[in-house]
Amino acid sequence: MERRLIDRKDAEAALTWDLSPLYYSVESLKIDVERILTLSRKLEEDFQGKLNDSFAVNSCLDGMRELLPVMGRAGAYSHLRLMADTTDNSSLELKAMVSDALAKARSMLSFIDTEILENDEETLKKAIESSDENRHYLKDLLRYRPHILGKEAEKVISALGTVLEAPYNIYNRAKLADMDFGTFMAGGREHPLGFVLFENGYEFETDTEVRRAAFRAFSEKLGKYQNTVASVYQTKLSTEKALAEIRGFRSVTESLLFSQKVPIKMYDRQIDLIYERLAPHMRRFAGILKRIHGLDEMRYEDLKLAVDPAFEPGITVAEAKGHLLEGLSVLGSEYAGMISRAFDERWIDFVQNRGKSTGAFCSSPYGAHPYILISWTERMREVFVLAHELGHAGHFELSHSRQNVFDSRPSLYFIEAPSTMNEMLMANHLIKSNGDARFRRWVYSTMISRTYYHNFVTHLLEARYQREVYRIIENGGSVTASRLNGIFREVLEGFFGDSVKITEGAELTWMRQPHYFMGLYPYTYSAGLTIATEVAKRVESGDSSAIEDWKSTLEAGGTLDPIELARLAGVDITSDKPLIDTIDRIGFLIGEIERLTDEIETDKLN
């Protein structure tokens, strides 16, 4: 299949998202930016130095609830425009303008939390009892009391918002706008190469010569930028350490987990238990791929191969909509209506174009419908990717409709549970829809290679690597490209052992993921998938209350902590059992792939 990238201007409009529900023009955005600054100044003028009773506290927070959705929409619009085409200088300038305005607004509003916490316990208790809308915000704020600085210090930190976001923005700019991968030679012909083309195409290429040549060329280009990206990453790490120290946290890890409401022991257990117990299953899966594809050796760049690439059906966007409506109908008519609207109202950006952000994500600004970015390859596996992102969309459609802006977002620890739950539901639906051995093997192998590999392996290895990096920083050290390469290689070799050759260039995988610029995010994928696997098991077993419990969990938004949310869904994440059950589930699926492969090969011989 010929791979090429088009310019954004040449994309078919029907395959792009429609941002007009956020803003119908740049001018309308600029009006809201001025409104943000005006509302922020008014809150500053009306309440600074006056938050000394419960009525004033709640009146100020009421104003914040009016302002935050506007800030969210403006930030989302400028971000989405840029992610659709990072080579568009006008979008880059717009993002900078909005980011600067939001930083100014946050600086003006930075007095609020500090002044609220200057009140005595009786005043704060009265404020909490006086407002259902502000109750959870105030309770959460009390948790931060030991870590909140003085008004002037908080104002300075808020004013530096754009600067503090710089490492993430520089990384994305280098990755998506500056890195020109050119072409590479394989099979006697020239092939185009780029981030999207590699991660959405060549990693799954069945032609071993092309796949390995693409990996080699891709890694060589990454290597030319490794020192720059490492320097940007070190800047991010140094910033996080400095902020953790001045706020009185014992470590960067403690500071990053504090907002997630997750104890360090749960974070460590998530990484250590999976790394140890999952490795044997994934080594066995690597062996299956090697056997099926007749490889001379199993290399790192071969791990994304499909078990049965010749079988995977192609699929159009319209066909995907039908599958998703059928597979997720168990979640009810309201949820099905959300899926239909996502397609009909162009919430989703499908097209592949130069400068577009890699991977897939869902942005859910409060007070507006969600937006999903995906690079559609017309492979059936994309249905699982879309189900995943629609899981985020459905979650926030439900939580936003039931909760105010303060209470709508749960802990990051839980954030990937709704998305991976949808992948579980799609797999269960497809298995029930077709008893053919080859089809069932395709579903099981897609669950392993996409759902579980992505969330339980890729992100787990990132988390293991990330934890080692933070340990270095917390002990007063720093990181260079060579040191980062060494850590990542050690993590890969420890997990795959002798079953996979960790090819030169594999150690540069840390350069491909923006998650390291987003705090302790990678490990949360396995946390979410653990919860999803347990809930899906309840649904599959016919538990009549499972779906209603799940919808109640999604509607709860941020009103409960991760342990309470999981408990509402019927899962106890304070124990090892859900993790062990999930790892056993992965082992079962790999066993089924082996069994079905034997059955299929026997039928061929007969």
BELRAJO-V289326 format. One record per pair of residues at least 6 apart in sequence whose ideal C-beta (glycine too) atoms are under 7 Angstrom apart, sorted by the first residue. I is the first residue (numbers start at 1). GAP is how many residues later the second one is. Records with the same first field share a line. If there is no record, write none. Layout:
I=GAP  GAP
//
This chain:
3=189  194  198
4=188
5=189  191  192  347  348  349
6=347
7=346  347
8=76  77  80  345  347
11=340  342
12=339
15=335  336
16=333  335
17=329  330  331  332  354
18=327  328
19=58  61  62
21=347  348
22=51  54  55  346
23=6  54
26=68
29=45  48
32=38  41  42
33=41  65  68
35=35
36=31  34  35  38  65  69
37=64  67  68
39=28
40=27  65  68  69
41=67
43=17  20  66
44=64  65
47=9  13
48=63
50=6
51=6  9  64  65
52=67
53=70
54=69  72  73  76
57=59  70
58=69  72  73  76
60=52
61=73  76
64=48
65=68  339  340  341
68=298  337
69=297  298  336
71=31  34
72=293  294
73=292  294  295
74=24
75=23  27
76=287  289
78=16  17  20
79=16  284
80=283  291
81=10  13
82=9  10  13
83=274  290
84=265  272
85=6  268  270  271
86=86  87  90  91  269  271
87=90  267  268
88=267
99=63  66
100=62
102=59
103=55  56  58  59
106=52  55
107=48  51  52
110=44  45  48
111=40  44
113=28  35
114=34  36  37  40
116=25
117=24  28  31
124=14  18
127=11
128=7  10  11
133=271
134=272
136=270  271  422  423
137=269
146=102
147=100  101  102
148=6
149=97  98
164=75
167=65  66  68  69  350
168=346  349
170=62
171=58  61  343  346
172=342
174=51  54  55
175=20
176=19  179  181
177=178
179=42  46
181=12  13  36  37  40
182=11
183=7  8  9  10
184=7  9  29  30  33
186=23  24  27
187=20  22  23
191=19  23
193=21  24  25
195=163
196=156  160  162  179
198=16  20
199=159
200=175  177
201=176
202=8  9  12
203=101
204=100  101  102
205=6  9
206=103
208=87
211=90
212=89
215=86  290
216=289
219=286  289
222=286  289
223=285
226=255  282  285
227=254
229=282
230=249  250  251  254
233=246  283
234=244  245
236=281
237=232  236  242
240=12
241=11  232
243=12
244=7  8  11
247=8
249=6  9
251=223
252=218  221  222
253=11  217
254=10
256=263  264
257=7  10  263
260=151  152  153
261=150  300  301
262=149  151  300
267=256
270=253  256  257
271=189  192  193  196  252
273=303  306
274=182  186  252  305  309
275=185  189  220
277=306
278=178  305  308
279=216
281=305  306  309
282=175
283=213  214  216
284=306
285=163  305
286=12  17  210  213  214
287=212
288=19  305  306  309
289=9  13  16  18
290=8
292=15  305
293=12
295=7
297=204
298=201  202  203
299=201  202  204
300=192  200  201  202  203  206
301=202
303=197
304=145
306=6  139  143
307=134  138  286
308=130  133  134  137
311=127  131
312=67  68  69  130
313=67
314=64  65
315=63  65  67  68
316=62
317=33  59
320=62  63  66
321=22
323=60
324=15  59  62  63  66
325=11  14  15
326=103
327=60  98  99  102  103
328=7  8  11  59  94  97
329=7
330=95  209  217
331=216
332=219
335=59
338=55  56  59
339=51
342=6  30  48  51
347=22  23  24  25
348=24  26
349=24  25
350=24  26
352=23
356=19
357=16
360=13  14  25  29
361=12  28
362=8  10  27  30  31
363=7  8
364=6  28  29  32
366=34  39  42
370=22  23  26  27
372=17  21
374=8  11  12  15
376=6
381=65  69
383=43
384=39  42  62  66  67
387=35  36  39
388=31  32  34  35
389=30
390=32
391=27  28  30  31
392=26  27
394=24
395=23  159
398=153  156  157
399=9  155  156  158
400=8
402=153  155
403=154  156
407=150  151  152
408=149  150
409=148  149
410=147  148  155
411=150  151
412=109  112
413=111  114  149
414=114  148  151
415=109  113
416=39  108  109  112  113
417=111  114  115
418=136
419=109
420=31  35  108  109  112
421=111  114  115
423=28
424=108  109  112
425=111
427=16  20
428=108  112
430=13
431=9  12
437=159  162  163
438=162
440=156
441=152  155  156  159
444=145  148  149
445=148
447=142
448=138  141  142  145
452=134
455=70  71  74
456=70  73  130
459=63  66  67
460=66
461=30  31  34
462=51  53  60
463=59  60
464=27
465=22  23  26  45
466=50  56
468=19
469=10  18
472=7
484=26
485=22  23
488=19  21  22
489=13  17  18
492=10  14
493=9
496=6
510=6
515=6  7
529=53
530=48  49  52
531=35  38  40  42  47
533=49  52
534=37  44  47
535=11  15  34  35  36
538=8  32
539=7  8
546=24
549=19  20  21
550=19
552=16
553=12  15  16
556=9  12
560=8
562=11
563=10  11
566=7
571=7
572=6
//
